[in-house]
């Protein structure tokens, strides 16, 4: 099982998100941490060594440190804001 680490920006976004969205994102991240290779709604980002996880209209941008077994959450944003 991977450990989840959040950037300051992602923590702020998670706190600002509606409660149902926040719960859904945390649940999706826990499933991702259990087995990143079998996670659903995940795509690699072009030009970056990162991935995006889709949770409804929200996107979670993260990196995997496979050596240390860490999911590093870089950004959490709505679909419109995620790719700016």
N, C-alpha and C positions, 0 to 999 in steps of 0.2 A: 504494500500500500504506500502510495506517495504522500508526502506531507505537502500542505498548501501554504504558500506564503503570499501575502498581499502587498502591493505597493501602496504608498500613501494615497495616491490618486484613486486607486481602486477601492480602498476602504471608504473614502469620502463618497464615491459614487454609490456604493452599496448602502450607505446610511441615508442618502438622498432618495433612493429608489422607493417606490411604494412597498409596503410590507409584503404583499403577496409576491411581488417580483423578487424582492430580496430573499425570501424563503426559497423560491424556485431556483434562483442562481446558486445559492448555497447547496441546495440539494443536487443540482447538476454538477457542481464542482466536487462534491463528495463521491458521486458516481464516477466522475472522471479520475479522481485520485485512486479509486479502487482498481481501475484497469484502463489506463490511458489509450492502449492500443485497440480496445473494443468500444470506446466511447462513441456515442451517436452525436450527430449534428456538429462534427468537427471538420475543419478544413485547414490545410496549411496556408499561410499567407505568402503571397508572391514577393520575392525579394527580401524576405526576413526569415530568420530562424525561429518563427513563432507560429502559433495556431490561433484560430478563432473558434469559440464555442457559441452556438446559437441557442438562446433561451428566449423563445417568443420573439418580441421586437427588440430584445437586448442582445448585445454581443459581449463576450468575454475574450479578451486577447491575452494569451499566456504563452510562456515558454516552458519546456520540459528540461530538467536537469536529470538525465537518466542515471548518471553516476551516483548522485546523492539522493535520488528518488524524491525530487521536489517539483511541484507544479508552482511556477512563479506567475501570479496573476499581475499583469502589467496594467490593464485598463478594462473598465466596465463602463459601457455606454449604450445609449439607444442606437438603433441601426443607423439613423441619420448622422449621429455624432461620431460613431466608432471609427470611421475611416478618414476623418479630417486630418 
